[in-house]
Amino acid sequence: MTPAATVPALLRPTWAEINLDAVRANLRQLRSGLPSGTQLLFVVKANAYGHGAVPLSLLAQQERLCDRLGVSCIEEGIELRKAGVTLPILVLGSIYPFSGFDAALEHGLAVTIASAEAARSLSEAAARTGKPAACHVKVDTGMGRIGMRRPSASATVQIIRGLVGITLEGIYTHLSSAESDAAYTRLQLRHFSDTLQACGLSDAHGVLRHAAASYAAVSYPDSVFDMIRPGLACYGLMDGFAPAMTLKSRIVFLKDVRSGASIGYGRTFRAPRQLKLATLPIGYADGYARRFSNTAEVLVRGRRCRVAGAVSMDMIVVDVSSVPGAQVGDEAVLIGAQGEDRITAQDLAQWAGTISYEVATAISARVPRMWL
Ligand SMILES: Cc1ncc(COP(=O)(O)O)c(C=O)c1O
């Protein structure tokens, strides 16, 4: 399928293609490494890291690529339910105000419990709504965001067991540096195991114990417990997995500039010699960060072309001087492969001093997504 054939209706030629085969392959790859019976919770928060939570959740559901879905907040879970997603969904964020529990239960969302007070409120919500409440207790083993340390966690597990209308479906922790700090990761995993023991959950007892997101799932077999919770790997935003998103635009304007000409806001780029420059209709309002100014590269006719000048809200200029025959209408790849070369979200993250999570989730709603 030619790109032109896949995007016939675009009035502004800037779009993201999401390769469903890549997501499928990544989920299968993750699953194939798991001991049998281990569950996979596919993290689709933040619009599936910019890849489209509804289509990807429906794909995973239809093809049984995962056991559960993870979202950040109740609103994200409701969006999936309204789209026909029936898989179990866990809200990973801390719910406050507790009145939000009613909406979570009405839509059949399991919730994260990070305090005894939250557990009691959930039980009240179950009584009010007449709906069953499933919860996962969050243990803070060193991330320091939400969750209970060992004594409170074990007390809360006992409280939950005594409350009516609530089921303890899981208990989990989140690792802060599985990609970079083995000693700290092992310490967190030890704290988690100790907490499970204190809670009487050293053996599963039908309660899902989980700790591993993408990096831990592939690097720390003892972090896998009963379930893994990958996001990044599913989208191919880390090495070893197939990148799912390609971000594209087209040259809409082309010009020759003389040596010394300045480009863009603040005149941060001065042409060192005569150059051929191309304008692409994508900018920071599309999530193409201002930090890519004068640094990032895009592919045109398979050649790398550097961004010249500051990224504007709606446009960038790239240096196509080394691209033979560059023309208005040529496709430019900002993330993804063209010819023999590829620019990854990890490359962009490195150029901008950030992480691939931020690069992908930043691609804004203004950029139409095509699921291929
Ligand atoms: C609680 C929790 N679990 C799992 C994930 C998925 O992490 P990753 O995208 O690194 O796989 C996240 C993401 O931030 C998270 O907050």
The ligand as a Gaussian input file, in Angstrom:
#p B3LYP/6-31G(d) Opt

LIG

0 1
 C        2.388000       1.212000      37.412000
 C        2.921000       1.022000      36.034000
 N        3.043000      -0.221000      35.549000
 C        3.524000      -0.453000      34.312000
 C        3.932000       0.590000      33.498000
 C        4.498000       0.292000      32.138000
 O        5.848000       0.635000      32.103000
 P        6.736000       0.431000      30.793000
 O        6.140000       1.331000      29.768000
 O        8.088000       0.859000      31.191000
 O        6.635000      -0.985000      30.390000
 C        3.841000       1.898000      33.967000
 C        4.303000       3.001000      33.130000
 O        4.687000       4.042000      33.511000
 C        3.308000       2.120000      35.274000
 O        3.203000       3.359000      35.768000

